[in-house]
Amino acid sequence: MLTGKTIFITGATSGFGLACARLFIKNGAHVVATGRREERLAELKKELGENLHTLTLDVRDQKAVEAAVKNLPAAFANVDILINNAGLALGLASFEELPLDQIQQMIGTNISGVMYCTHALLPQMVSRGGGHIVNLGSIAGTYPYPGGNVYGATKAFLAQFSLNLRSDLNGKNVRVTNIEPGMCETEFSVVRFEGDKNKADNVYAGMTPLSADDIANTIFWCITQPAHVNINRVEIMPTQQAFSPFAVSRK
């Protein structure tokens, strides 16, 4: 279903990005997989073969993003779909206790990285008269929780950016989708808790979270809709996750 399509995926060395790369290659796409962990990209290249092009890339580096897009091999140069997947949460500290370097890393990856990649690839989509930008948001961009301060704000930014991008691109035949997952067991919580696997495992104790494949399948559905159909946003949660009453501080 994706034969002839070239898909650029950021953060493809684990989680959603890795699951997307595997699914899209299986369905005939050419995939550009980017990430910071060169050894994982090498393993992925061995697994997925000639229809995969890998790039060691930190999306926070604007010049590196621009150079990477400019120097794509001919077989991968015309990108049809951008999956802005690279992102992270760090810690659960109250904002006044959150280290500035963690704030900067979340903003740099979750916001600036999306801006740089979109700005580098969108012009070619507009000039060709077709394309699709898929942003990986989160339910944290809609529903607050203690310790979700900066992470949630970055995902709220993505939600609004996606909607505004749709307005900019009206009439240009470029689609935009924001995917907003709830609890999903990937390396997300391991990164959030700085490699503490026990803490990460406790997040999902006693329940069945979403998987990376669930999100990859959702993205696949969005990008394979007929050209006249744009899925604006998808909020997806595990069945065992729902909503709680408002928090009240009582004296």
C-alpha positions in Angstrom: 0.0 0.0 0.0 3.0 2.3 0.4 4.9 1.3 -2.8 6.5 4.3 -4.3 6.3 6.4 -1.1 9.3 7.7 0.7 8.9 8.3 4.4 11.2 10.2 6.7 11.1 9.1 10.4 12.8 10.8 13.3 13.7 8.9 16.4 13.6 5.6 14.5 15.9 3.6 16.8 13.2 2.6 19.3 9.5 2.7 20.1 7.1 4.2 17.7 9.7 5.2 15.1 11.2 1.7 15.0 7.8 0.1 14.7 6.9 2.5 11.9 10.1 1.7 10.0 9.4 -2.0 10.1 5.7 -1.7 9.2 6.3 0.8 6.3 9.1 -1.2 4.8 7.0 -4.3 5.0 4.3 -2.4 3.0 6.6 -1.3 0.2 7.9 2.1 1.3 11.4 3.6 1.1 12.2 4.8 4.6 14.8 7.3 5.9 15.4 6.4 9.5 17.1 8.9 11.7 18.3 8.7 15.3 21.2 9.5 17.6 22.3 5.9 18.2 24.4 4.9 15.3 24.8 1.3 16.4 21.0 0.8 16.5 20.7 2.3 13.0 23.3 -0.1 11.7 21.4 -3.0 13.2 18.2 -1.7 11.6 19.9 -1.4 8.2 20.9 -5.0 8.4 17.4 -6.0 9.3 15.4 -4.0 6.7 17.8 -3.8 3.8 18.1 -1.6 0.7 14.8 0.2 1.1 16.1 1.8 4.3 18.5 4.7 4.4 19.8 5.6 7.9 21.0 8.9 9.2 22.7 9.6 12.5 21.0 12.8 13.4 20.1 14.9 16.4 17.0 16.9 15.4 18.0 19.7 17.8 20.8 20.6 15.4 19.3 22.8 12.7 22.3 22.9 10.4 22.6 19.1 10.6 18.9 18.6 9.8 19.2 20.9 6.8 22.4 19.2 5.5 20.8 15.7 6.0 17.8 16.6 3.9 19.8 18.4 1.2 22.2 15.4 0.9 19.7 12.5 0.8 20.5 9.9 -1.9 18.4 10.3 -5.1 16.3 7.2 -4.3 15.2 8.8 -1.0 15.3 12.5 -1.9 11.6 13.1 -2.7 10.0 12.7 0.8 6.3 12.1 0.7 5.6 11.7 4.4 7.4 13.1 7.5 6.9 11.3 10.8 8.0 13.8 13.5 8.5 11.1 16.2 11.6 12.1 18.1 10.7 13.3 21.5 11.1 12.6 25.2 10.0 13.4 28.8 12.5 13.8 31.6 11.6 13.3 35.2 8.4 14.1 37.1 9.7 16.9 39.2 7.5 19.9 40.0 8.5 22.8 37.7 10.4 24.8 40.4 12.6 21.7 41.0 13.1 20.7 37.3 16.7 21.2 36.1 17.1 23.8 33.3 19.1 21.3 31.2 16.1 18.9 31.2 13.7 21.8 30.3 16.0 22.8 27.4 16.4 19.2 26.2 12.6 18.6 26.1 11.9 21.9 24.3 14.8 21.4 21.9 13.7 17.9 20.9 9.9 18.0 21.1 9.5 21.5 19.6 12.6 22.8 17.9 13.4 19.4 16.3 9.9 19.2 14.8 10.2 22.8 13.5 13.6 22.1 11.9 12.5 18.8 10.2 9.2 20.2 9.0 10.8 23.4 7.7 13.4 21.4 5.8 11.0 19.0 4.2 7.7 20.8 3.7 8.8 23.1 0.8 9.4 20.1 -1.5 5.9 18.7 -0.6 4.3 22.0 -1.4 6.2 22.3 -4.7 5.1 18.8 -5.7 1.5 19.4 -4.7 1.3 16.6 -2.2 2.6 15.2 1.1 1.8 14.4 4.7 3.2 15.6 8.0 2.5 13.3 11.0 3.4 14.7 14.5 3.6 12.5 17.5 1.8 14.4 20.3 0.4 13.0 23.5 -2.7 13.1 25.6 -0.4 15.1 28.0 -0.9 18.0 25.6 -4.6 18.0 26.6 -4.8 16.6 30.1 -2.4 17.9 32.8 -0.8 15.7 35.5 1.7 16.4 38.3 5.2 16.6 36.9 4.0 16.8 33.3 4.7 20.6 33.2 7.2 21.1 30.3 6.5 17.8 28.5 2.8 18.5 28.4 3.4 22.0 27.2 5.5 20.8 24.4 2.8 18.4 23.3 0.2 21.1 23.5 2.4 23.2 21.3 2.4 20.3 18.8 -1.4 20.0 18.8 -1.8 23.7 18.0 1.0 23.7 15.5 -0.6 20.9 13.7 -3.9 22.7 13.5 -2.3 26.0 12.3 -0.2 24.1 9.8 -3.4 22.7 8.4 -4.6 26.3 7.9 -1.4 27.3 6.2 -1.6 24.3 3.8 -5.2 24.6 2.9 -5.4 24.2 -0.9 -1.8 22.9 -1.2 -2.7 19.2 -0.9 -0.4 18.5 2.0 -2.0 16.6 4.9 -1.3 17.1 8.6 -2.1 14.7 11.4 -1.4 14.8 15.2 -1.2 11.4 16.9 -1.9 11.7 20.7 -1.2 8.4 22.5 -1.9 7.7 26.2 0.1 5.1 28.2 2.3 3.1 25.9 5.1 0.8 27.0 8.2 1.7 25.0 11.5 3.1 26.2 9.7 6.3 27.1 9.5 5.7 30.8 13.0 4.3 31.0 14.3 7.5 29.5 12.0 9.6 31.8 13.4 7.8 34.9 17.0 8.0 33.6 17.4 4.2 33.0 15.6 3.0 36.2 13.8 0.0 34.8 11.9 -0.7 38.1 10.4 2.7 38.1 9.5 2.4 34.5 7.9 -1.0 34.9 5.8 0.3 37.9 4.1 2.8 35.5 2.4 -0.1 33.7 2.0 -2.5 36.7 -1.4 -4.3 36.7 -2.6 -2.9 33.3 -2.2 -3.5 29.6 -0.7 -0.4 28.0 -0.6 0.4 24.3 2.3 -0.9 22.3 4.6 0.7 19.7 2.9 -1.5 17.1 -0.5 -0.1 18.1 0.7 3.4 17.3 2.5 2.4 14.1 -0.7 0.7 12.9 -2.7 3.9 13.7 -0.2 6.0 11.8 -0.4 3.5 8.9 -4.2 3.9 8.8 -3.9 7.7 8.7 -1.3 7.8 5.9 -3.1 5.3 3.8 -6.5 7.1 3.7 -7.6 8.4 0.2 -5.8 11.6 -0.7 -9.0 13.7 -0.1 -9.2 12.5 3.5 -7.2 14.2 6.3 -7.2 12.8 9.8 -6.6 15.9 11.9 -5.9 14.3 15.2 -6.2 10.8 16.8 -6.4 10.5 20.6 -5.7 6.9 21.6 -5.6 5.3 25.1 -5.4 1.8 26.5 -8.8 0.5 27.7 -7.6 0.5 31.3 -6.7 4.2 31.2 -9.4 6.8 31.7 -10.1 10.1 33.5 -10.2 11.0 37.2 -11.9 13.7 39.3 -10.3 17.1 39.6 -7.6 17.3 42.2 -8.5 19.3 45.3 -6.1 20.5 47.9 -7.9 20.4 51.3 -6.9 22.1 54.5 
